[in-house]
Amino acid sequence: MKNPINIVKYSGDVVAFDVDKLINSLRRSQASEELIQQIVEQVEGQLYDGITTKKIYQMAFKMLKRKSRVSASKYKLKKAIMELGPSGFPFEKFVGKILEMEGFSTKVGVIVQGNCVQHEVDVIAQKENKHYMIECKYHSDQGRFCNVKIPLYIHSRFLDVEKQWEHQKGHEAKLHKGAVYTNTRFTTDAIQYGKCVGMLLSSWDYPRGNGLKDRIDKSGLHPLTALTTLTKAEKTKLLDEGIVLCKELHESPKLLEKIGIDKKRHKKVLEDSRELCGIH
């Protein structure tokens, strides 16, 4: 029996290579089983002790991109959300769009009067009797987690705002909640504290089965940064125009011309984004 190959994760932890994890991440890209097997064989042939998960991801991504651009876009979802930075504001807009898709009316980047002081709130979301105050914590580094200090701080701000909300007309029966959305992960303490005080926490893979990755897959709201047909500079220009979703490119296709994309590539970009978001 061969010795297991040790790999280095983004966090710096060293773990044994698990082929099932690679297969599952490739399945999320909806590539064919035949292509997945080919990629797994090629990746396994190039493994060495101490290889990073980043390097494994890059190898798999490159192979996928050669065979299926849209599968490559789905595979790079986590990285695409990282690319929404660096100000964090596109991530707030992105969270707002996901909630809108789920039936909430949202406001992004608002000043809210609390009982004691004013607060700048990333997203306010309302649906029926639900009224949420959401803070978005964006990290451009996958190794950085949201620790317990963040929900502690957000919860104290929320309590100040909630006091004010409760005095408003028609709010007596509303369910007010504070929330933290992050594109990375929460520490166990952060989750424990959030659960204990009744906060809503949402990260890349939390709550299990309904984390950001699951909600994006369900809604088809892929960030435009997932597209492999756009350069980094073009993505930045589109984000500066306030566009964060592939879906929005179909609503304003002229923007592609505005940022200097020629007709031929224009068609390719829209085809990929249509397939990625399931627009028929």
C-alpha positions as CSV (number, residue, x, y, z in Angstrom):
1,M,0.0,0.0,0.0
2,K,1.3,3.4,-1.0
3,N,2.0,6.0,1.6
4,P,-0.6,8.8,1.6
5,I,0.5,12.0,-0.1
6,N,0.4,15.0,2.3
7,I,-1.0,18.3,0.9
8,V,-0.9,21.8,2.3
9,K,-4.3,23.6,2.6
10,Y,-4.9,27.4,2.3
11,S,-4.9,27.7,6.1
12,G,-1.4,26.1,6.3
13,D,-2.8,22.8,7.7
14,V,-1.2,19.6,6.3
15,V,-3.6,16.8,5.5
16,A,-3.6,13.6,3.5
17,F,-4.7,13.9,-0.1
18,D,-8.3,12.7,-0.5
19,V,-9.3,11.8,-4.0
20,D,-13.0,11.9,-3.1
21,K,-12.8,15.6,-2.3
22,L,-11.3,16.3,-5.7
23,I,-14.0,14.2,-7.4
24,N,-16.8,16.0,-5.5
25,S,-15.5,19.5,-6.3
26,L,-15.3,18.5,-10.0
27,R,-18.8,17.1,-9.9
28,R,-20.0,20.5,-8.7
29,S,-18.8,21.9,-12.0
30,Q,-21.2,19.5,-13.7
31,A,-18.5,18.2,-16.0
32,S,-19.1,14.7,-17.5
33,E,-18.0,11.7,-15.4
34,E,-15.6,10.7,-18.2
35,L,-13.9,14.1,-18.1
36,I,-13.7,14.0,-14.3
37,Q,-12.0,10.6,-14.4
38,Q,-9.5,11.9,-16.9
39,I,-8.7,15.0,-14.8
40,V,-8.4,12.9,-11.6
41,E,-5.9,10.5,-13.3
42,Q,-3.8,13.4,-14.6
43,V,-3.8,15.2,-11.3
44,E,-2.9,12.0,-9.4
45,G,0.0,11.5,-11.8
46,Q,1.4,14.9,-10.9
47,L,1.0,14.8,-7.1
48,Y,4.0,15.1,-4.8
49,D,4.4,15.4,-1.0
50,G,3.8,19.0,0.2
51,I,1.9,20.1,-2.9
52,T,-0.6,22.9,-2.0
53,T,-4.4,22.6,-2.6
54,K,-4.0,25.8,-4.6
55,K,-1.7,24.0,-7.0
56,I,-4.1,21.0,-7.3
57,Y,-6.9,23.4,-8.0
58,Q,-4.9,25.2,-10.7
59,M,-4.1,22.0,-12.4
60,A,-7.7,20.7,-12.4
61,F,-9.0,24.2,-13.5
62,K,-6.6,24.3,-16.5
63,M,-7.6,20.9,-17.7
64,L,-11.3,21.7,-17.3
65,K,-11.0,25.0,-19.1
66,R,-9.5,23.3,-22.1
67,K,-12.5,20.9,-22.4
68,S,-15.4,23.0,-21.0
69,R,-15.3,26.7,-20.3
70,V,-18.6,26.7,-18.4
71,S,-17.7,23.8,-16.2
72,A,-14.4,25.6,-15.4
73,S,-16.5,28.7,-14.5
74,K,-18.6,26.6,-12.1
75,Y,-15.5,25.0,-10.7
76,K,-14.0,28.4,-9.9
77,L,-17.0,29.7,-8.0
78,K,-15.2,30.1,-4.7
79,K,-12.3,31.9,-6.3
80,A,-14.7,34.0,-8.3
81,I,-16.3,35.3,-5.1
82,M,-12.8,36.1,-3.8
83,E,-12.3,38.2,-7.0
84,L,-15.3,40.4,-6.2
85,G,-12.9,42.5,-4.0
86,P,-10.9,44.4,-3.0
87,S,-13.3,46.9,-1.5
88,G,-15.9,44.3,-0.4
89,F,-18.7,46.5,-1.8
90,P,-19.4,44.1,-4.8
91,F,-19.7,41.3,-2.3
92,E,-22.4,43.3,-0.4
93,K,-24.3,43.9,-3.7
94,F,-23.9,40.2,-4.5
95,V,-25.4,39.2,-1.1
96,G,-28.3,41.7,-1.7
97,K,-29.0,40.1,-5.1
98,I,-29.1,36.5,-3.6
99,L,-31.6,37.7,-1.0
100,E,-33.7,39.5,-3.7
101,M,-33.8,36.3,-5.7
102,E,-35.1,34.6,-2.5
103,G,-38.0,37.1,-2.3
104,F,-36.6,39.8,0.0
105,S,-36.6,43.5,-0.7
106,T,-33.1,44.8,0.0
107,K,-31.1,48.0,0.5
108,V,-27.4,47.9,0.3
109,G,-25.0,50.3,2.2
110,V,-27.5,52.3,4.3
111,I,-27.1,54.5,7.4
112,V,-29.5,53.3,10.1
113,Q,-30.3,55.2,13.3
114,G,-29.8,53.0,16.4
115,N,-31.0,53.8,19.9
116,C,-27.6,55.2,20.9
117,V,-25.7,55.9,17.6
118,Q,-26.0,55.7,13.9
119,H,-24.7,52.6,12.1
120,E,-23.6,51.9,8.5
121,V,-25.3,48.7,7.6
122,D,-24.2,46.6,4.6
123,V,-27.6,45.1,3.7
124,I,-31.1,45.5,5.1
125,A,-33.5,42.8,4.0
126,Q,-37.2,42.5,4.5
127,K,-39.8,39.8,3.6
128,E,-43.2,39.4,5.2
129,N,-42.6,39.7,8.9
130,K,-38.8,39.2,8.6
131,H,-36.5,42.2,9.0
132,Y,-32.8,41.5,8.9
133,M,-29.7,43.7,9.5
134,I,-26.8,42.0,7.6
135,E,-23.1,42.7,7.9
136,C,-20.9,41.3,5.0
137,K,-17.4,40.2,5.9
138,Y,-15.4,39.8,2.7
139,H,-11.8,38.3,2.7
140,S,-9.6,38.1,-0.3
141,D,-7.6,35.3,1.3
142,Q,-9.2,31.9,1.7
143,G,-7.1,31.2,4.8
144,R,-8.8,33.9,6.8
145,F,-11.8,32.9,8.9
146,C,-14.5,34.9,10.7
147,N,-13.7,34.6,14.4
148,V,-16.1,35.1,17.3
149,K,-15.2,38.8,17.6
150,I,-17.2,39.6,14.4
151,P,-20.6,38.1,15.5
152,L,-20.0,39.6,19.0
153,Y,-19.5,43.1,17.5
154,I,-22.3,42.8,14.9
155,H,-24.8,41.5,17.6
156,S,-24.1,44.5,19.8
157,R,-24.7,46.9,16.9
158,F,-27.9,44.9,16.0
159,L,-29.3,45.3,19.5
160,D,-28.9,49.1,19.3
161,V,-30.7,49.1,15.9
162,E,-33.4,46.7,17.1
163,K,-34.3,48.9,20.0
164,Q,-35.0,51.7,17.5
165,W,-36.8,49.4,15.1
166,E,-39.2,48.2,17.8
167,H,-40.4,51.7,18.4
168,Q,-41.4,52.0,14.7
169,K,-45.1,51.7,13.7
170,G,-46.0,48.2,12.4
171,H,-42.8,46.6,13.8
172,E,-44.4,45.0,16.8
173,A,-45.0,41.6,15.1
174,K,-41.8,41.7,13.0
175,L,-39.0,39.2,13.5
176,H,-35.8,41.2,13.8
177,K,-32.5,39.4,13.3
178,G,-28.8,40.3,12.9
179,A,-26.8,38.4,10.4
180,V,-23.2,37.9,9.2
181,Y,-22.4,36.8,5.7
182,T,-18.9,35.8,4.8
183,N,-17.2,34.5,1.7
184,T,-14.8,32.3,3.7
185,R,-15.7,30.3,6.9
186,F,-16.6,30.8,10.5
187,T,-14.6,29.5,13.4
188,T,-16.5,27.0,15.7
189,D,-16.7,29.7,18.4
190,A,-18.3,32.2,16.0
191,I,-20.9,29.6,15.1
192,Q,-21.6,28.7,18.7
193,Y,-22.0,32.3,19.7
194,G,-24.2,33.1,16.7
195,K,-26.5,30.2,17.4
196,C,-26.7,31.0,21.1
197,V,-27.8,34.6,20.5
198,G,-30.1,33.7,17.5
199,M,-28.1,35.4,14.8
200,L,-28.2,34.3,11.1
201,L,-24.8,33.1,9.9
202,S,-24.0,32.3,6.3
203,S,-20.6,31.4,4.9
204,W,-19.2,29.5,1.9
205,D,-20.5,26.2,3.3
206,Y,-22.5,27.1,6.4
207,P,-25.3,26.2,7.2
208,R,-24.7,22.8,5.7
209,G,-26.6,22.3,2.5
210,N,-27.6,26.0,2.4
211,G,-24.3,27.9,2.4
212,L,-23.5,30.5,-0.2
213,K,-22.2,27.9,-2.7
214,D,-25.6,26.0,-2.5
215,R,-27.7,29.1,-2.8
216,I,-25.7,30.3,-5.8
217,D,-26.1,26.9,-7.5
218,K,-29.8,26.9,-6.8
219,S,-30.4,30.5,-8.0
220,G,-28.0,30.6,-10.9
221,L,-26.7,33.8,-9.6
222,H,-23.1,33.3,-10.6
223,P,-20.7,36.3,-10.2
224,L,-19.4,37.6,-13.5
225,T,-15.9,37.0,-12.1
226,A,-16.5,33.3,-12.7
227,L,-16.4,33.8,-16.5
228,T,-13.2,32.5,-18.1
229,T,-13.9,34.6,-21.3
230,L,-13.2,37.9,-19.6
231,T,-9.8,39.3,-18.6
232,K,-9.2,40.5,-15.0
233,A,-9.1,44.1,-16.2
234,E,-12.5,43.7,-18.0
235,K,-14.0,42.2,-14.9
236,T,-12.8,45.1,-12.8
237,K,-14.3,47.6,-15.3
238,L,-17.7,45.8,-15.1
239,L,-17.6,45.7,-11.3
240,D,-16.8,49.4,-11.4
241,E,-20.0,49.8,-13.5
242,G,-21.9,48.2,-10.6
243,I,-22.4,44.9,-12.4
244,V,-21.7,41.8,-10.2
245,L,-23.7,38.9,-11.9
246,C,-23.5,37.1,-15.2
247,K,-27.2,37.5,-15.4
248,E,-26.9,41.3,-15.4
249,L,-24.7,41.2,-18.5
250,H,-27.9,40.0,-20.4
251,E,-29.8,42.9,-19.1
252,S,-27.1,45.4,-20.2
253,P,-25.1,43.7,-23.0
254,K,-24.1,47.2,-24.3
255,L,-21.7,47.4,-21.4
256,L,-19.5,44.8,-23.0
257,E,-19.0,47.1,-26.0
258,K,-18.5,50.1,-23.6
259,I,-15.6,48.4,-21.9
260,G,-14.0,47.5,-25.3
261,I,-15.0,43.9,-26.0
262,D,-15.2,43.2,-29.8
263,K,-18.3,41.6,-31.4
264,K,-16.8,38.1,-31.7
265,R,-15.9,37.9,-28.0
266,H,-19.1,39.7,-27.0
267,K,-21.0,36.6,-28.4
268,K,-18.7,34.1,-26.6
269,V,-19.1,36.0,-23.2
270,L,-22.9,36.1,-23.5
271,E,-23.1,32.4,-24.5
272,D,-21.0,31.3,-21.6
273,S,-22.9,33.5,-19.1
274,R,-26.2,32.2,-20.5
275,E,-25.2,28.6,-20.0
276,L,-23.6,29.3,-16.6
277,C,-26.8,31.0,-15.2
278,G,-29.2,28.6,-16.9
279,I,-30.9,31.4,-18.9
280,H,-32.8,30.0,-21.9
